[in-house]
Amino acid sequence: MNAKQRFMTTIRGFTILELMIVLVISAIGVALAVPTYQGVMQRRETTAQAEGLAAFVAFAQGEAIKNNRLISVHLTYTDEKNWCFGAIEGNAPCDCEETTTTEADYCSLNGVEKIFRSPENTRSRMTIPSADRTLVFDPVRGTMTAAGLDTDHNVRLVSDDDKWFLRVDVEVTGRITVCSPVAAKAVPGFKPCI
């Protein structure tokens, strides 16, 4: 046997059995990773919406103080996946669906549209104690005015898989917090609600 023949007999490819074993192991790995990825994405979207909402309300509160005028934040709630918050000067609610900038109920501050909407194809949902509501911030201290005291001031965001749960609270004093209301569904990094 010459060297070329010896080399050819020692090199072999994969057998069908070896290839099938590799494919089965790869499929098991993918099957285990997909639910974990989905859970991470649902937790992240729930967290992003809660933090974004808290930032939006805090911005409106800051605008009330900075510009020394009443600022309202109004929630328009269609269903758990379709909602929006809009900010406007004064204590009348604005309409998130209004597109004509000259209309009195167009959500804007200083001529700039101010709307925070639920994302399309979101993996979380909003649950609230009651439907549409308006929060009105006082221009002196950024606290709630009497116009905003008659409603519950919290909004709940829950992931679609029901594993993650956050609540955004706006207190009468103007304090805005994001917390975990249920210990079993707590999002890491957020304190339990009081």
C-alpha positions as CSV (number, residue, x, y, z in Angstrom):
1,M,0.0,0.0,0.0
2,N,1.5,3.3,-1.0
3,A,1.2,6.5,1.1
4,K,-1.7,7.9,-0.9
5,Q,-3.8,4.8,-0.3
6,R,-3.0,4.8,3.4
7,F,-4.0,8.5,3.6
8,M,-7.3,7.9,1.8
9,T,-8.3,4.9,4.1
10,T,-7.7,6.9,7.3
11,I,-9.9,9.9,6.3
12,R,-13.5,9.3,6.7
13,G,-16.6,11.5,6.8
14,F,-19.4,11.5,9.3
15,T,-21.7,8.6,9.3
16,I,-25.4,9.2,9.1
17,L,-25.8,8.1,12.8
18,E,-23.2,10.7,13.9
19,L,-24.9,13.4,11.9
20,M,-28.3,12.5,13.4
21,I,-26.9,12.6,16.9
22,V,-25.5,16.1,16.3
23,L,-28.8,17.3,14.8
24,V,-30.8,15.9,17.8
25,I,-28.5,17.6,20.3
26,S,-28.7,20.9,18.4
27,A,-32.5,20.7,18.3
28,I,-32.7,20.1,22.1
29,G,-30.5,23.1,22.7
30,V,-32.7,25.3,20.5
31,A,-35.9,24.0,22.1
32,L,-34.5,24.9,25.6
33,A,-33.2,28.3,24.5
34,V,-36.4,29.7,22.8
35,P,-38.6,29.8,25.9
36,T,-35.9,31.5,27.9
37,Y,-35.4,34.1,25.2
38,Q,-39.2,34.7,25.0
39,G,-39.3,35.2,28.8
40,V,-36.3,37.7,28.7
41,M,-38.0,39.7,25.9
42,Q,-41.3,39.8,27.8
43,R,-39.6,41.0,31.0
44,R,-37.6,43.6,29.1
45,E,-40.7,45.0,27.3
46,T,-42.7,45.2,30.5
47,T,-39.8,47.0,32.2
48,A,-39.3,49.3,29.2
49,Q,-43.0,50.3,29.1
50,A,-43.1,51.0,32.9
51,E,-39.9,53.0,32.9
52,G,-41.0,54.9,29.8
53,L,-44.3,55.8,31.3
54,A,-42.7,57.0,34.5
55,A,-40.3,59.1,32.5
56,F,-43.1,60.6,30.4
57,V,-45.2,61.6,33.5
58,A,-42.0,63.0,35.2
59,F,-41.3,65.0,32.1
60,A,-44.8,66.5,32.2
61,Q,-44.5,67.2,35.9
62,G,-41.2,69.0,35.3
63,E,-42.7,71.1,32.5
64,A,-45.4,72.2,34.9
65,I,-42.8,73.5,37.3
66,K,-40.4,74.9,34.7
67,N,-43.0,76.8,32.8
68,N,-45.2,77.7,35.8
69,R,-48.4,76.4,34.3
70,L,-50.9,73.5,34.8
71,I,-49.9,70.4,32.7
72,S,-52.3,67.5,32.3
73,V,-51.4,63.9,31.4
74,H,-54.3,62.0,30.0
75,L,-54.6,58.2,29.5
76,T,-56.7,57.0,26.6
77,Y,-57.4,53.3,27.2
78,T,-58.9,51.2,24.4
79,D,-57.8,47.8,25.6
80,E,-54.8,46.1,27.3
81,K,-52.7,46.3,24.2
82,N,-53.9,49.7,22.8
83,W,-53.4,52.7,25.1
84,C,-51.7,56.1,25.0
85,F,-50.8,58.9,27.3
86,G,-50.8,62.5,26.1
87,A,-49.6,65.7,27.7
88,I,-51.2,69.1,27.2
89,E,-51.2,72.5,28.9
90,G,-54.2,73.2,31.2
91,N,-56.5,70.7,33.0
92,A,-58.6,69.5,30.1
93,P,-57.7,66.1,28.6
94,C,-56.1,65.8,25.2
95,D,-56.9,63.2,22.5
96,C,-54.0,60.9,21.5
97,E,-55.7,60.2,18.2
98,E,-56.0,63.9,17.2
99,T,-53.7,64.7,14.3
100,T,-54.7,68.2,13.6
101,T,-52.2,70.4,15.4
102,T,-54.6,73.4,15.6
103,E,-57.3,71.5,17.5
104,A,-57.6,72.3,21.2
105,D,-57.3,68.7,22.2
106,Y,-54.1,68.0,20.3
107,C,-51.5,66.5,22.7
108,S,-48.6,68.9,22.7
109,L,-46.4,71.1,24.8
110,N,-44.7,74.1,23.4
111,G,-45.9,73.1,19.9
112,V,-44.3,69.7,20.1
113,E,-46.4,66.5,20.1
114,K,-46.2,64.7,23.5
115,I,-47.6,61.2,23.3
116,F,-46.4,57.9,24.8
117,R,-48.1,54.9,23.1
118,S,-48.2,51.2,23.6
119,P,-45.8,49.6,21.1
120,E,-47.2,47.5,18.2
121,N,-46.9,43.8,18.7
122,T,-46.0,44.2,22.3
123,R,-45.4,41.3,24.6
124,S,-47.0,43.0,27.6
125,R,-50.4,44.4,28.5
126,M,-51.7,47.2,30.7
127,T,-54.3,46.6,33.3
128,I,-55.8,49.6,35.1
129,P,-58.5,49.9,37.8
130,S,-60.7,52.2,35.7
131,A,-60.7,53.5,32.1
132,D,-59.6,56.9,30.9
133,R,-58.1,59.3,33.5
134,T,-56.3,62.6,33.7
135,L,-53.5,63.6,36.0
136,V,-53.1,67.4,36.5
137,F,-49.8,68.8,37.9
138,D,-49.6,72.0,39.9
139,P,-47.1,74.5,38.5
140,V,-45.7,75.4,41.9
141,R,-44.6,72.1,43.4
142,G,-45.5,69.5,40.8
143,T,-48.1,68.0,43.0
144,M,-51.5,66.8,41.9
145,T,-54.3,69.4,41.7
146,A,-57.8,68.7,43.0
147,A,-58.8,67.9,39.4
148,G,-56.7,64.8,39.5
149,L,-57.5,63.5,42.9
150,D,-60.7,61.7,42.2
151,T,-59.1,58.7,40.3
152,D,-56.7,55.9,41.2
153,H,-53.2,57.0,40.2
154,N,-51.6,53.7,39.3
155,V,-51.2,51.7,36.2
156,R,-50.2,48.0,36.0
157,L,-48.1,46.4,33.3
158,V,-48.1,42.6,33.0
159,S,-46.1,40.4,30.6
160,D,-48.1,38.2,28.2
161,D,-46.8,35.0,29.9
162,D,-48.0,36.5,33.3
163,K,-44.6,36.0,34.9
164,W,-43.6,39.7,35.2
165,F,-45.7,42.4,36.9
166,L,-44.9,46.1,37.5
167,R,-46.9,49.0,38.7
168,V,-46.3,52.7,38.0
169,D,-47.6,54.9,40.9
170,V,-48.2,58.6,40.8
171,E,-48.8,59.8,44.3
172,V,-50.7,63.0,45.2
173,T,-47.4,64.5,46.3
174,G,-46.1,64.1,42.8
175,R,-43.8,61.2,43.6
176,I,-43.6,58.7,40.7
177,T,-42.4,55.2,41.4
178,V,-42.1,51.9,39.6
179,C,-42.5,48.9,41.8
180,S,-43.3,45.1,41.9
181,P,-46.7,44.6,43.5
182,V,-46.6,40.8,43.5
183,A,-43.5,39.1,45.0
184,A,-43.9,35.9,42.8
185,K,-43.9,38.1,39.7
186,A,-41.4,40.6,40.7
187,V,-39.0,42.1,38.1
188,P,-35.4,42.0,39.4
189,G,-34.2,45.5,40.3
190,F,-37.6,46.9,41.4
191,K,-38.6,47.2,45.0
192,P,-41.8,45.7,46.2
193,C,-44.8,48.1,46.2
194,I,-45.9,49.4,49.6
